[in-house]
Amino acid sequence: MAASIESLLLEISNLEEPIEELQTLKTALFSIPLSALGDSVSGPRLAVIFSLLNGNDRELIELCVEILGRILLALSPVHLAQNCRMELQAGLKHPDDTVKILSLTQIGRIVENHEAVTEIQNNQDILREVIHCIAGEKISVAKELIVDISSVSPVSLGYCVSSSFISQLLDELTGDDVLVRAAAIEMVTTLSRSQHGRQYLAQQGISDKISNMIIGAESDPFCSFYLPGLVKFFGNLAIMDSPQQVCETYPAFQNKVLEMALGADPVMTGVALDTLGILGSTVEGKQVLQKMGVFYQLACGGATELRVRCLEAISLLISLQVEQQTEDLLVLTESWFSMLSNQPMALIWNISTQPFPELLCGALRIFTAIAPQPWGQRLMIGTPGFMEFVVDRSACLTKEAKEAKFDLVGALVSSSTAADILGSQLYLRLRSYLREGAYHVTSVSTMTTEGAD
């Protein structure tokens, strides 16, 4: 099929008005998967389609945009940055909005790719052209791209600030339209993931503004549209900077997270659980949450999706890498685990046996979190039948579950205390499991019984 596409491109290059041939090419392109296209349609042949955009025939331009949209999607962002940059930049100036959107969409793929963006981050012309294009046409797909470009470097942020787009975005944070406000919060959070973005937002007093919005949300009947975004903003800020500093500086944030975690709204509870997990994934965050008195019976009840998020939060909160295992922190994680129920091992193990693969994986991640910790190993060996469950491959049928079980075994084997606590015989069985790999299947040989003849 790739050969026929190449021949069509060659034929098109020799025609002045190749409408029929373009229709045939479009049909061919959409009849095969993107993975089958690859780089086979790049290079000079692709330049032919780009050149046809320069005409005035509306039907021809629409066909070329659809064809290029399909082909370019099959190419990697790095390839686009290295080989299609000039064509995409030219498309930003095209009088037809569909061509502009095509260029903006593909440039967006470049900007979102860590490797590809290095190819254009020092190209001031293309960044200026993107901003000029968006400013001139008010194209709706462009706001996210502006934020992505702002995140590339301090220079690119400067371009976006000078174009007034960022100030418009910040104004939308407190606008009357709650949906626009929610979208603005999400984009501001994206901007805060870069250091220069956080510095700019701090200069503009945005964190204080968002903290006040959390306080004001209590009297807003429509706050459910944007409140999760406000909490996620501070959760991101805490993990990027300092959990202690963020929680101490913005008490409205930590109070709201606790309130949401205990509330009846599953959407709000889910966001709170995610945020607590993010905060508790670091040592500093664990210490902050300890001061806040945070730990609840998170894994009991609720829809499956919410329970999965509960399990994920718990696994992050009680995890401790070997280098983090001070006496105080080991006491903390053990106490948190014990708060889950009177019999926390039985609770989590029971969840793992329910007919939901995602719950099994969530439970296994909790066991993996406590596996490197001596108290966790003592609980495991002290729970009748549990270690047999660990080495029993038949309990995990999905790829994700097999990998989660393999991670659990790996966490035990890599611990310096496991051999002493679990015993050498069991430790050797775990090493054998690890050596055989995650997907090992025990061969079933023909069984004979004495006297069967």
VMD Tcl script that draws the C-alpha trace (Angstrom):
set ca {
  {0.00 0.00 0.00}
  {2.88 2.37 0.77}
  {4.16 1.80 -2.77}
  {0.78 2.75 -4.29}
  {0.69 5.91 -2.15}
  {4.16 6.81 -3.40}
  {3.05 6.28 -7.01}
  {-0.02 8.47 -6.43}
  {2.16 11.23 -5.00}
  {4.44 10.96 -8.02}
  {1.47 11.16 -10.37}
  {0.06 14.18 -8.54}
  {3.39 15.99 -8.83}
  {3.03 15.95 -12.64}
  {-0.54 17.28 -12.79}
  {-1.89 20.82 -12.59}
  {-5.35 20.02 -11.18}
  {-5.13 16.57 -9.59}
  {-8.54 16.55 -7.85}
  {-9.38 12.94 -8.73}
  {-5.92 11.73 -7.82}
  {-6.08 13.55 -4.48}
  {-9.44 11.92 -3.74}
  {-7.90 8.52 -4.50}
  {-4.90 9.34 -2.30}
  {-7.16 10.42 0.56}
  {-9.11 7.15 0.34}
  {-5.88 5.16 0.31}
  {-4.43 7.02 3.30}
  {-7.51 6.49 5.45}
  {-7.78 2.83 4.52}
  {-4.54 1.84 6.26}
  {-3.40 2.35 9.88}
  {-1.14 5.26 10.76}
  {1.61 2.87 11.81}
  {1.81 1.58 8.25}
  {2.47 5.05 6.85}
  {5.51 6.05 8.89}
  {8.15 8.03 7.07}
  {7.39 6.42 3.70}
  {5.39 9.46 2.60}
  {7.79 12.16 3.77}
  {10.42 14.08 1.88}
  {10.05 15.59 -1.62}
  {6.78 13.77 -2.30}
  {5.19 15.44 0.72}
  {6.38 18.84 -0.49}
  {4.10 18.39 -3.52}
  {1.01 18.39 -1.29}
  {2.24 21.41 0.66}
  {2.79 23.30 -2.62}
  {-0.82 22.72 -3.68}
  {-1.96 24.78 -0.69}
  {-0.71 27.89 -2.47}
  {-3.56 27.89 -4.99}
  {-7.01 29.46 -4.79}
  {-9.11 26.34 -5.38}
  {-11.09 25.82 -2.16}
  {-11.85 22.16 -2.89}
  {-8.19 21.48 -3.64}
  {-7.07 23.14 -0.40}
  {-9.59 21.19 1.69}
  {-8.41 17.90 0.17}
  {-4.76 18.77 0.80}
  {-5.48 19.73 4.42}
  {-7.21 16.38 5.05}
  {-4.38 14.48 3.35}
  {-1.65 16.38 5.21}
  {-3.51 16.01 8.50}
  {-3.45 12.24 8.07}
  {0.15 11.99 6.86}
  {1.62 14.39 9.43}
  {-0.12 12.54 12.24}
  {1.81 9.45 11.19}
  {5.13 11.26 11.48}
  {6.89 11.74 14.80}
  {7.02 15.23 16.37}
  {10.82 15.12 16.02}
  {10.52 14.41 12.29}
  {8.07 17.30 11.93}
  {10.40 19.69 13.74}
  {13.38 18.67 11.64}
  {11.78 18.34 8.21}
  {8.46 20.23 8.06}
  {9.20 23.34 10.08}
  {9.29 25.77 7.15}
  {6.07 24.41 5.63}
  {4.25 24.59 8.96}
  {5.52 28.11 9.55}
  {4.29 29.16 6.12}
  {0.89 27.65 6.92}
  {0.50 30.06 9.83}
  {0.24 32.93 7.31}
  {-2.20 31.17 4.98}
  {-5.50 33.01 4.32}
  {-7.49 29.81 4.90}
  {-8.23 29.02 8.57}
  {-8.13 25.25 7.97}
  {-4.49 25.55 6.88}
  {-3.68 27.69 9.92}
  {-5.32 25.13 12.21}
  {-3.39 22.32 10.52}
  {-0.12 24.14 11.19}
  {-1.07 25.08 14.76}
  {-2.09 21.49 15.55}
  {1.19 20.04 14.28}
  {3.28 22.73 15.97}
  {1.36 21.87 19.14}
  {2.55 18.26 18.82}
  {6.12 19.54 18.54}
  {5.80 21.81 21.57}
  {4.33 19.01 23.70}
  {7.20 16.65 22.86}
  {10.26 17.10 25.10}
  {12.71 16.02 22.41}
  {11.08 17.79 19.46}
  {10.63 21.14 21.19}
  {14.42 21.57 21.47}
  {14.43 21.85 17.67}
  {12.33 25.02 17.71}
  {12.72 26.59 21.16}
  {15.46 28.93 19.90}
  {13.59 29.73 16.70}
  {12.12 33.08 17.63}
  {10.48 33.51 14.22}
  {8.21 30.49 14.44}
  {7.19 31.31 18.02}
  {6.34 34.87 17.00}
  {4.43 33.61 13.96}
  {2.33 31.30 16.12}
  {1.42 34.12 18.49}
  {0.74 36.52 15.60}
  {-1.44 33.93 13.88}
  {-3.53 33.34 16.99}
  {-3.81 37.03 17.80}
  {-4.90 37.90 14.29}
  {-7.53 35.23 13.82}
  {-8.70 34.37 17.36}
  {-8.63 30.70 16.39}
  {-10.29 28.67 19.14}
  {-7.76 25.82 19.18}
  {-4.96 28.14 20.15}
  {-5.23 28.86 23.88}
  {-3.70 25.57 24.95}
  {-0.92 26.04 22.41}
  {-0.14 29.51 23.79}
  {0.29 28.01 27.26}
  {2.45 25.18 25.87}
  {4.64 27.71 24.08}
  {4.85 29.83 27.24}
  {6.17 26.78 29.06}
  {9.02 26.21 26.60}
  {11.35 28.95 27.88}
  {11.38 32.36 29.59}
  {11.81 33.96 26.16}
  {8.72 32.27 24.72}
  {6.76 33.24 27.83}
  {7.85 36.83 27.23}
  {6.41 36.70 23.69}
  {3.09 35.42 24.99}
  {2.95 38.01 27.79}
  {3.66 40.86 25.37}
  {0.83 39.66 23.11}
  {-1.62 40.05 26.04}
  {-2.77 36.42 25.78}
  {-1.53 35.51 29.23}
  {-3.20 38.51 30.86}
  {-6.47 37.54 29.12}
  {-6.07 34.02 30.46}
  {-5.51 35.28 34.00}
  {-8.57 37.52 33.74}
  {-10.65 34.47 32.80}
  {-9.81 32.91 36.18}
  {-12.38 35.17 37.82}
  {-14.79 35.57 34.90}
  {-18.53 34.92 35.13}
  {-18.51 31.85 32.86}
  {-17.67 28.90 35.13}
  {-16.70 26.66 32.21}
  {-14.27 29.25 30.87}
  {-12.98 29.67 34.41}
  {-12.40 25.91 34.74}
  {-10.49 25.82 31.44}
  {-8.39 28.83 32.50}
  {-7.46 27.15 35.80}
  {-6.33 24.04 33.94}
  {-4.12 26.09 31.62}
  {-2.64 28.10 34.50}
  {-1.78 24.79 36.18}
  {0.01 23.72 33.00}
  {1.98 26.97 33.01}
  {2.95 26.41 36.66}
  {4.79 23.18 35.75}
  {7.77 25.18 34.47}
  {9.98 27.12 36.86}
  {9.78 30.35 34.86}
  {6.01 29.89 34.66}
  {5.74 29.61 38.44}
  {7.91 32.69 38.88}
  {5.66 34.69 36.56}
  {2.48 33.52 38.28}
  {3.99 34.41 41.67}
  {4.80 37.91 40.41}
  {1.18 38.29 39.31}
  {-0.15 37.11 42.69}
  {-2.03 34.21 41.10}
  {-1.58 31.77 44.00}
  {-3.18 34.28 46.39}
  {-6.00 34.82 43.91}
  {-6.66 31.07 43.58}
  {-6.56 30.66 47.37}
  {-9.23 33.37 47.67}
  {-11.25 31.58 44.99}
  {-11.21 28.42 47.13}
  {-12.55 30.42 50.06}
  {-15.19 32.09 47.90}
  {-16.27 28.80 46.35}
  {-18.16 27.89 49.53}
  {-20.90 30.37 48.62}
  {-20.95 29.55 44.87}
  {-23.53 26.92 43.84}
  {-21.55 26.30 40.63}
  {-18.19 25.75 42.31}
  {-18.17 22.04 41.40}
  {-17.21 23.06 37.85}
  {-13.94 24.70 38.85}
  {-13.11 23.79 42.47}
  {-11.31 20.54 41.51}
  {-9.04 22.58 39.26}
  {-8.18 24.99 42.09}
  {-7.16 22.09 44.33}
  {-5.14 20.46 41.54}
  {-3.29 23.75 41.00}
  {-2.02 23.79 44.58}
  {-1.33 20.06 44.52}
  {0.91 20.59 41.51}
  {2.51 23.64 43.12}
  {3.26 21.66 46.29}
  {4.96 18.80 44.51}
  {6.98 21.16 42.27}
  {8.10 23.43 45.10}
  {7.51 22.50 48.73}
  {4.49 20.74 50.29}
  {5.18 22.36 53.65}
  {5.52 25.86 52.24}
  {2.37 25.59 50.12}
  {0.25 24.10 52.91}
  {1.44 26.63 55.48}
  {1.10 29.62 53.14}
  {-2.32 28.61 51.80}
  {-4.27 26.95 54.64}
  {-7.47 27.28 52.59}
  {-6.03 24.65 50.24}
  {-5.26 22.05 52.90}
  {-8.56 22.65 54.70}
  {-10.49 22.18 51.46}
  {-8.65 18.96 50.64}
  {-9.60 17.50 54.03}
  {-13.19 18.63 53.63}
  {-13.42 17.08 50.15}
  {-11.84 13.81 51.30}
  {-14.59 13.36 53.89}
  {-17.42 14.68 51.72}
  {-20.20 12.77 49.98}
  {-19.44 13.98 46.43}
  {-17.44 11.21 44.72}
  {-15.92 13.63 42.21}
  {-14.59 15.88 44.95}
  {-13.48 12.90 47.03}
  {-11.55 11.49 44.08}
  {-9.71 14.78 43.52}
  {-8.91 15.00 47.24}
  {-7.54 11.45 47.26}
  {-5.38 12.14 44.24}
  {-4.06 15.30 45.90}
  {-3.32 13.57 49.21}
  {-1.47 10.85 47.30}
  {0.62 13.41 45.44}
  {1.46 15.25 48.66}
  {2.24 12.03 50.51}
  {4.53 10.68 47.81}
  {7.42 12.74 49.23}
  {8.96 12.60 52.70}
  {8.23 16.28 53.30}
  {4.64 15.72 52.23}
  {4.25 12.79 54.64}
  {5.47 14.98 57.48}
  {3.01 17.72 56.52}
  {0.11 15.28 56.38}
  {1.15 13.87 59.76}
  {0.81 17.35 61.27}
  {-2.58 17.73 59.60}
  {-3.71 14.44 61.13}
  {-4.59 13.01 57.73}
  {-5.40 9.36 57.33}
  {-8.79 7.84 56.87}
  {-10.34 4.50 56.00}
  {-9.96 5.25 52.34}
  {-10.39 1.83 50.76}
  {-13.83 0.93 52.17}
  {-16.88 1.42 49.98}
  {-17.71 3.51 46.97}
  {-17.69 2.82 43.25}
  {-14.85 0.78 41.78}
  {-13.18 3.81 40.19}
  {-13.13 5.68 43.49}
  {-11.79 2.63 45.34}
  {-8.97 2.34 42.82}
  {-8.04 5.96 43.50}
  {-8.22 5.24 47.24}
  {-5.81 2.34 46.87}
  {-3.42 4.45 44.78}
  {-3.44 7.24 47.39}
  {-2.76 4.76 50.19}
  {0.14 3.17 48.31}
  {1.76 6.59 47.81}
  {1.22 7.63 51.42}
  {2.76 4.52 53.00}
  {5.61 3.98 50.53}
  {9.18 4.51 51.74}
  {12.31 3.90 49.72}
  {15.20 2.25 51.57}
  {17.15 5.51 51.79}
  {14.10 7.21 53.38}
  {13.59 4.61 56.11}
  {14.33 6.50 59.30}
  {12.91 5.17 62.54}
  {10.35 7.99 62.75}
  {9.10 7.54 59.20}
  {8.85 3.75 59.56}
  {6.74 4.27 62.68}
  {4.58 6.76 60.74}
  {3.90 4.51 57.73}
  {3.20 1.52 59.96}
  {0.75 3.54 62.03}
  {-1.02 4.79 58.91}
  {-1.34 1.27 57.55}
  {-2.74 0.04 60.86}
  {-5.42 2.77 60.72}
  {-7.01 1.21 57.66}
  {-8.84 -1.35 59.80}
  {-8.39 -3.73 62.72}
  {-6.91 -6.19 60.22}
  {-5.39 -4.12 57.40}
  {-3.62 -7.04 55.69}
  {-6.87 -8.99 55.50}
  {-8.72 -5.90 54.25}
  {-6.38 -5.24 51.33}
  {-5.97 -8.95 50.54}
  {-9.76 -9.31 50.41}
  {-10.00 -6.40 47.99}
  {-7.44 -8.12 45.74}
  {-9.70 -11.20 45.44}
  {-12.70 -9.26 44.13}
  {-13.54 -9.72 40.42}
  {-12.09 -6.39 39.29}
  {-8.56 -6.47 37.81}
  {-7.99 -2.80 38.63}
  {-8.69 -3.46 42.31}
  {-6.25 -6.37 42.29}
  {-3.54 -4.13 40.81}
  {-4.31 -1.38 43.35}
  {-4.05 -3.84 46.24}
  {-0.79 -5.25 44.89}
  {0.65 -1.72 44.72}
  {-0.11 -1.28 48.43}
  {1.68 -4.54 49.21}
  {4.57 -3.37 47.04}
  {4.69 -0.12 49.03}
  {5.12 -1.93 52.36}
  {7.36 -4.71 50.96}
  {10.71 -2.88 51.45}
  {9.80 -1.96 55.02}
  {10.66 -4.44 57.81}
  {7.29 -4.03 59.52}
  {5.58 -4.79 56.21}
  {7.61 -7.96 55.77}
  {6.73 -9.08 59.30}
  {3.04 -8.56 58.57}
  {3.30 -10.55 55.35}
  {5.02 -13.56 56.90}
  {2.69 -13.37 59.88}
  {-0.46 -13.53 57.74}
  {-1.34 -17.19 57.10}
  {-1.33 -18.05 53.41}
  {-0.24 -14.62 52.23}
  {3.23 -15.54 50.98}
  {1.73 -18.48 49.09}
  {-0.51 -15.91 47.40}
  {2.57 -13.85 46.51}
  {4.32 -16.72 44.69}
  {1.12 -18.12 43.13}
  {1.10 -16.99 39.50}
  {-2.43 -18.30 38.86}
  {-3.91 -15.45 40.91}
  {-2.95 -12.88 38.24}
  {-4.40 -13.31 34.77}
  {-4.05 -9.89 33.14}
  {-0.80 -8.35 31.90}
  {-1.13 -5.46 34.36}
  {-1.69 -7.81 37.31}
  {1.27 -10.00 36.35}
  {3.49 -6.91 36.21}
  {2.14 -5.60 39.54}
  {2.81 -8.97 41.21}
  {6.31 -9.01 39.68}
  {6.98 -5.54 41.15}
  {5.89 -6.81 44.57}
  {8.27 -9.78 44.37}
  {11.06 -7.49 43.18}
  {10.51 -5.11 46.10}
  {10.83 -8.01 48.54}
  {13.91 -9.53 46.91}
  {15.74 -6.20 46.78}
  {15.25 -5.58 50.52}
  {18.26 -6.29 52.73}
  {16.03 -7.47 55.57}
  {13.76 -9.82 53.59}
  {15.92 -12.96 53.81}
  {16.14 -12.75 57.61}
  {12.47 -11.88 58.18}
  {10.90 -14.15 55.56}
  {13.36 -17.03 55.90}
  {15.94 -18.28 53.43}
  {13.72 -20.94 51.81}
  {10.93 -18.49 50.96}
  {13.46 -15.84 49.91}
  {14.97 -18.30 47.39}
  {11.48 -19.00 45.99}
  {11.00 -15.26 45.50}
  {14.35 -14.96 43.73}
  {13.39 -17.84 41.47}
  {10.08 -16.08 40.67}
  {11.98 -12.92 39.82}
  {14.48 -14.76 37.64}
  {11.70 -16.43 35.64}
  {10.14 -13.09 34.78}
  {6.67 -11.54 35.03}
  {5.02 -13.71 32.38}
  {6.48 -17.12 33.19}
  {4.05 -20.00 32.68}
  {4.72 -23.25 34.52}
  {4.66 -26.09 32.04}
  {2.13 -28.81 32.77}
  {3.68 -32.21 32.13}
  {1.73 -35.40 31.66}
  {0.89 -36.75 35.10}
  {1.00 -40.48 35.82}
  {-0.19 -42.34 38.87}
  {1.55 -45.28 40.47}
  {0.00 -48.51 39.22}
  {-1.79 -46.82 36.31}
  {-0.48 -49.51 34.02}
}
mol new
graphics top color blue
foreach p $ca { graphics top sphere $p radius 0.5 }
foreach p [lrange $ca 0 end-1] q [lrange $ca 1 end] { graphics top cylinder $p $q radius 0.2 }
display resetview
